Amino acid sequence: MEGNDLPSLGRVKLTDLVPSEGLPSNSYKLSVSTLSQSLAQYSAAIIQFPASDGALLRSGLDSAHLYFQQKAAYPSSELIHTNDSREWCKTSGYYADPQLWLETYDYRPGLTPAEPSNGMEFPPGGLPDIFCLLGKAARDLLDAISYYLNLRSSPFTEILDNVPLRSHEISSSVLSVCCHGRPSFPGAQHNLTTQDDSQLIMFPDHEHQVDKSLISIVKPDKAGFHVRDFHGQWILVDGDLGLQEAIVYPGLALYQATAGYVNPGIHRTEINNMPGNIYGRCSLVFKLMPKSMTSLSCSEMRAAGHGVEAQFQLPIPVDDFMQRSHPTDKLFNRNAFQSFSFPTAQDGSMKPLMRRRKNNTRCKPLPPSKRLRLEAQRVLKDRVQEIADKKGIKLRFCSLKECENHIHGLDSPCANIRMEIGWPHGVPFVHPHDLPNKAKIGFLETYEPGWTATHDMELSLTESGQASQQLANCNCMSRLCFITLTQAFIKVHSTLTP
């Protein structure tokens, strides 16, 4: 990136990133280039909103000050945040994390917020309007990144929420009103260290934070937000942030969906103990999230001619992705990151010239056993979704561990869905890939006409992961699971077929 480096974080006007029909304007191409280069160097950029939108954001911050100021100093135990990744798409209302000295109010359309401790308490004002504003901005930013990557228009539509949401749908994206270091909040002060008696900085254990979103937008009320650039240095990104400006940075979901070409923003927050700081540090944080019932794949990157490394070849269900841990030191090598270049083609288009990864042109084919499991999983998932769509059912799978307690209960979270869809009794209502391999193979043979497992696939399945004794032990259970499952699905599917 020699010669193309930005001296500081890139600033772009949001109005210049709104796509339009026909050829792209020069301002659009320049803004896309500045945005992409800033994300490459700093994993963050600054966007400028129109004056009216900036006023809405500032009023939201003022409302946040009042909301947290009237909160009790000691939140009740049920409001203490447990950081349970299984609840990533269900958070709503007030939560507190004493260890991070952080309080959060999550606004999630479609999910009514609850305040168990005080039913008369009012949430921060203007959240629906702010959610719409930042949601539209996040989608425009995502489209701008897609344009730079030479992907088709709106390539991530299939994994995003409907606009507007349909009846009974719950938003995957969330708007969080955050407050760090409120003086009256009993934070874990032993996790903070003092510098020069004037500044409190988060303990190093909490420095490396990364969102699992596609795009995150942050509007703080004062400076203190740092991101790590591609040299590994921490950069203060909101030191000179304007009244109409906000910070944008990519998340892990976009990193996964772009096969690692767009690095996520690793960030940390400082807590300044300044005189007269009676509110703490408030911010509005919008996270554009993928839908839980979709998968993150790199098919769009392949279609655009980008090389995809082996670690990104397999699609990952979003719900699984959100529940996994993602150590930042294993995601990428920050010092070696130089993916973007910014030439302009003769025809005026912005076609990125990206370094192909080593061995991209000759990626190893997937082993037969993995192809088999993926194909069986795809067919099973499609059939389940087809039945649910025809019945108007919104699916919500459980994890295998938690559903062990749901199978025999009539008041479990998945009980009504299992009953409506005709799921067999005694079989966990889990993601298709959680079913035993034998069940997947049998389901594929049943529902995919003409498909049969080849000798190579069977041999590879035996050699790749499990000893023959282990297969023998689970064979009876798997076969019983499959027989029960397919019988139920044949019965339900036959009633839906005209």
LOMAR-745469 format. One record per residue (C-alpha): residue number from 1; x negated, y, z. Coordinates in steps of 0.25 Angstrom, whole numbers. Example, Ala and Ser with C-alpha at 12.3 -4.5 7.8 and 13.67 -1.06 7.14 Angstrom:
2
1, -49, -18, 31
2, -55, -4, 29
***
This chain:
498
1, 0, 0, 0
2, -12, 9, -2
3, -8, 22, -8
4, 7, 20, -5
5, 7, 22, 10
6, 17, 31, 16
7, 10, 40, 26
8, 22, 39, 36
9, 35, 31, 37
10, 43, 33, 24
11, 56, 42, 24
12, 67, 40, 14
13, 81, 47, 13
14, 92, 37, 14
15, 100, 44, 3
16, 88, 41, -7
17, 89, 26, -4
18, 104, 24, -7
19, 104, 16, -20
20, 112, 20, -32
21, 116, 15, -46
22, 107, 15, -57
23, 92, 18, -57
24, 86, 22, -44
25, 82, 36, -41
26, 68, 41, -39
27, 72, 45, -25
28, 77, 31, -22
29, 65, 24, -27
30, 56, 34, -19
31, 64, 31, -7
32, 63, 16, -9
33, 48, 17, -11
34, 46, 25, 2
35, 55, 16, 10
36, 49, 4, 5
37, 35, 9, 7
38, 38, 14, 21
39, 43, 0, 25
40, 31, -6, 19
41, 21, 3, 27
42, 29, 5, 40
43, 41, -5, 40
44, 50, 7, 42
45, 55, 20, 35
46, 63, 32, 38
47, 76, 35, 32
48, 83, 49, 31
49, 98, 49, 32
50, 107, 61, 27
51, 109, 72, 37
52, 123, 67, 41
53, 119, 53, 43
54, 107, 58, 52
55, 117, 65, 60
56, 125, 52, 62
57, 113, 45, 67
58, 109, 56, 77
59, 123, 56, 83
60, 122, 41, 84
61, 109, 43, 92
62, 116, 54, 101
63, 127, 44, 104
64, 117, 33, 107
65, 111, 43, 118
66, 124, 44, 125
67, 128, 30, 124
68, 115, 25, 131
69, 115, 36, 141
70, 128, 32, 147
71, 124, 17, 147
72, 122, 10, 161
73, 107, 9, 165
74, 108, -6, 168
75, 116, -13, 157
76, 124, -26, 161
77, 117, -39, 158
78, 126, -43, 146
79, 121, -31, 139
80, 106, -35, 140
81, 101, -38, 127
82, 96, -53, 126
83, 90, -51, 112
84, 97, -64, 107
85, 95, -65, 92
86, 107, -73, 91
87, 115, -61, 94
88, 109, -52, 83
89, 122, -50, 75
90, 131, -49, 87
91, 125, -37, 95
92, 135, -26, 98
93, 136, -15, 109
94, 126, -12, 120
95, 113, -20, 123
96, 101, -18, 132
97, 87, -23, 132
98, 80, -19, 145
99, 67, -25, 141
100, 66, -16, 129
101, 73, -4, 136
102, 83, -4, 125
103, 98, -2, 124
104, 106, -5, 111
105, 120, -3, 106
106, 123, -12, 94
107, 134, -7, 84
108, 138, -19, 75
109, 151, -17, 67
110, 161, -28, 68
111, 156, -32, 82
112, 163, -24, 93
113, 153, -19, 104
114, 156, -23, 118
115, 152, -16, 131
116, 155, -26, 142
117, 150, -16, 153
118, 159, -4, 149
119, 170, -5, 140
120, 172, 10, 140
121, 158, 13, 134
122, 157, 19, 120
123, 146, 15, 110
124, 137, 25, 103
125, 145, 33, 93
126, 144, 33, 78
127, 139, 19, 77
128, 148, 14, 65
129, 144, 26, 57
130, 129, 24, 60
131, 130, 10, 57
132, 136, 13, 43
133, 125, 23, 40
134, 113, 15, 44
135, 119, 2, 38
136, 120, 9, 25
137, 106, 15, 26
138, 100, 1, 29
139, 107, -5, 17
140, 102, 6, 8
141, 88, 4, 14
142, 89, -11, 11
143, 93, -8, -3
144, 81, 1, -5
145, 71, -10, 0
146, 78, -20, -9
147, 76, -10, -21
148, 61, -9, -18
149, 60, -24, -17
150, 66, -25, -31
151, 78, -33, -25
152, 92, -32, -31
153, 102, -22, -25
154, 107, -24, -11
155, 100, -38, -10
156, 103, -40, 5
157, 118, -38, 3
158, 121, -52, 6
159, 115, -52, 20
160, 121, -39, 24
161, 134, -36, 30
162, 146, -32, 22
163, 149, -17, 20
164, 158, -15, 26
165, 160, -27, 36
166, 171, -36, 33
167, 182, -39, 43
168, 176, -46, 56
169, 162, -45, 51
170, 151, -41, 61
171, 139, -32, 56
172, 126, -39, 56
173, 119, -25, 56
174, 119, -17, 69
175, 117, -3, 73
176, 110, -2, 87
177, 110, 10, 96
178, 97, 9, 104
179, 91, 15, 116
180, 77, 13, 121
181, 72, 17, 134
182, 85, 24, 140
183, 80, 29, 153
184, 92, 24, 161
185, 90, 10, 155
186, 82, 0, 164
187, 72, -4, 154
188, 61, -14, 156
189, 51, -4, 160
190, 40, -14, 162
191, 40, -17, 147
192, 36, -2, 144
193, 23, 4, 145
194, 20, 19, 147
195, 10, 27, 139
196, 6, 41, 143
197, 18, 42, 153
198, 27, 47, 141
199, 30, 35, 133
200, 36, 21, 135
201, 33, 11, 124
202, 39, -3, 122
203, 31, -14, 128
204, 23, -21, 117
205, 31, -34, 117
206, 42, -26, 111
207, 35, -19, 101
208, 37, -28, 89
209, 52, -27, 86
210, 57, -30, 72
211, 72, -30, 68
212, 78, -42, 61
213, 86, -33, 52
214, 86, -30, 37
215, 84, -15, 40
216, 84, -7, 53
217, 87, 8, 54
218, 83, 16, 67
219, 87, 30, 71
220, 80, 34, 84
221, 82, 46, 92
222, 67, 48, 95
223, 54, 43, 91
224, 48, 29, 96
225, 51, 19, 85
226, 38, 12, 79
227, 37, 2, 68
228, 24, -6, 64
229, 18, -3, 50
230, 11, -12, 41
231, -2, -9, 47
232, 4, -14, 61
233, 4, 0, 67
234, 16, 6, 75
235, 22, 18, 68
236, 31, 28, 75
237, 42, 29, 64
238, 52, 39, 71
239, 42, 50, 76
240, 47, 60, 66
241, 61, 54, 62
242, 71, 64, 57
243, 85, 66, 62
244, 90, 60, 49
245, 80, 49, 49
246, 80, 34, 53
247, 70, 23, 53
248, 72, 10, 44
249, 64, -3, 45
250, 66, -17, 39
251, 69, -29, 48
252, 66, -44, 48
253, 78, -48, 40
254, 73, -39, 28
255, 59, -44, 30
256, 65, -58, 28
257, 74, -55, 17
258, 63, -48, 9
259, 53, -60, 11
260, 44, -51, 20
261, 42, -39, 10
262, 49, -29, 19
263, 43, -30, 33
264, 51, -28, 45
265, 49, -16, 54
266, 42, -19, 67
267, 46, -8, 77
268, 45, -4, 92
269, 51, 7, 100
270, 45, 17, 110
271, 52, 22, 122
272, 48, 36, 124
273, 49, 41, 139
274, 51, 56, 136
275, 56, 66, 145
276, 71, 69, 143
277, 73, 55, 136
278, 86, 52, 143
279, 92, 43, 132
280, 80, 34, 128
281, 77, 31, 114
282, 90, 29, 105
283, 90, 24, 91
284, 100, 19, 81
285, 96, 6, 75
286, 103, 0, 63
287, 99, -14, 58
288, 104, -20, 45
289, 105, -35, 47
290, 108, -46, 38
291, 121, -55, 40
292, 120, -66, 50
293, 126, -76, 40
294, 116, -74, 29
295, 102, -77, 26
296, 89, -70, 23
297, 82, -74, 10
298, 72, -69, 0
299, 80, -72, -12
300, 81, -57, -16
301, 66, -56, -15
302, 64, -68, -24
303, 74, -63, -34
304, 66, -50, -34
305, 53, -57, -37
306, 46, -56, -23
307, 38, -67, -18
308, 44, -74, -5
309, 35, -81, 4
310, 38, -95, 10
311, 43, -89, 24
312, 54, -81, 17
313, 59, -92, 7
314, 70, -98, 16
315, 82, -90, 19
316, 85, -87, 33
317, 99, -86, 39
318, 100, -72, 45
319, 105, -77, 59
320, 93, -86, 60
321, 84, -75, 56
322, 89, -66, 67
323, 88, -76, 78
324, 73, -80, 74
325, 61, -73, 80
326, 52, -66, 70
327, 38, -63, 76
328, 33, -50, 69
329, 19, -55, 69
330, 23, -67, 60
331, 32, -59, 50
332, 22, -52, 42
333, 7, -46, 43
334, 9, -31, 44
335, -5, -28, 40
336, -4, -35, 27
337, 9, -30, 23
338, 8, -23, 10
339, 21, -27, 2
340, 26, -14, -5
341, 20, -6, -16
342, 27, 6, -22
343, 25, 8, -37
344, 35, 13, -47
345, 38, 5, -59
346, 38, 12, -73
347, 53, 11, -74
348, 54, 19, -61
349, 59, 7, -53
350, 53, 3, -39
351, 49, -11, -41
352, 40, -15, -29
353, 27, -22, -31
354, 25, -31, -20
355, 14, -41, -17
356, 18, -55, -19
357, 15, -64, -7
358, 5, -74, -9
359, 10, -87, -15
360, 23, -80, -18
361, 24, -85, -32
362, 22, -99, -28
363, 30, -101, -15
364, 31, -115, -10
365, 45, -121, -13
366, 53, -125, -1
367, 52, -139, 4
368, 63, -148, -1
369, 68, -149, 14
370, 69, -134, 15
371, 76, -133, 2
372, 86, -144, 6
373, 89, -137, 20
374, 91, -123, 13
375, 100, -129, 3
376, 108, -137, 12
377, 109, -125, 22
378, 113, -115, 10
379, 125, -125, 6
380, 130, -127, 20
381, 130, -112, 23
382, 137, -109, 10
383, 148, -119, 12
384, 150, -114, 27
385, 150, -100, 22
386, 160, -103, 11
387, 170, -110, 21
388, 168, -98, 30
389, 171, -88, 19
390, 183, -95, 14
391, 189, -95, 28
392, 185, -81, 31
393, 175, -85, 43
394, 163, -77, 47
395, 153, -87, 51
396, 144, -86, 63
397, 135, -98, 65
398, 128, -102, 79
399, 114, -106, 81
400, 113, -121, 83
401, 109, -120, 98
402, 120, -110, 102
403, 131, -118, 94
404, 128, -131, 102
405, 137, -124, 113
406, 147, -120, 103
407, 151, -133, 96
408, 161, -137, 107
409, 166, -124, 111
410, 179, -117, 106
411, 175, -103, 110
412, 161, -103, 104
413, 156, -92, 95
414, 157, -101, 83
415, 169, -109, 87
416, 180, -102, 79
417, 171, -102, 66
418, 168, -116, 68
419, 183, -119, 69
420, 187, -110, 57
421, 176, -116, 48
422, 179, -130, 52
423, 165, -133, 57
424, 164, -147, 63
425, 164, -149, 78
426, 151, -152, 84
427, 142, -146, 74
428, 135, -133, 77
429, 140, -121, 69
430, 126, -117, 65
431, 119, -111, 53
432, 118, -121, 41
433, 103, -123, 43
434, 105, -127, 57
435, 112, -140, 53
436, 104, -153, 52
437, 97, -155, 39
438, 105, -168, 37
439, 118, -160, 38
440, 112, -150, 28
441, 108, -160, 18
442, 122, -167, 19
443, 129, -154, 18
444, 121, -151, 5
445, 124, -164, -1
446, 139, -162, 2
447, 142, -148, -3
448, 131, -146, -14
449, 136, -156, -25
450, 125, -163, -32
451, 114, -160, -21
452, 106, -171, -16
453, 94, -171, -7
454, 82, -176, -15
455, 72, -186, -9
456, 61, -175, -8
457, 70, -166, 0
458, 74, -178, 10
459, 59, -181, 11
460, 55, -167, 13
461, 66, -165, 23
462, 60, -177, 31
463, 46, -172, 30
464, 47, -157, 32
465, 53, -156, 46
466, 58, -168, 54
467, 53, -182, 57
468, 61, -193, 53
469, 64, -197, 67
470, 70, -183, 70
471, 79, -184, 57
472, 84, -197, 62
473, 87, -192, 76
474, 95, -180, 70
475, 101, -188, 58
476, 114, -193, 65
477, 117, -179, 71
478, 114, -172, 58
479, 123, -182, 50
480, 134, -181, 60
481, 133, -166, 59
482, 133, -166, 44
483, 145, -175, 43
484, 153, -167, 52
485, 150, -154, 46
486, 152, -159, 31
487, 165, -165, 35
488, 170, -152, 41
489, 165, -144, 29
490, 171, -153, 19
491, 184, -152, 26
492, 184, -137, 27
493, 178, -135, 13
494, 188, -143, 7
495, 199, -135, 13
496, 193, -122, 7
497, 191, -127, -7
498, 202, -124, -16
***
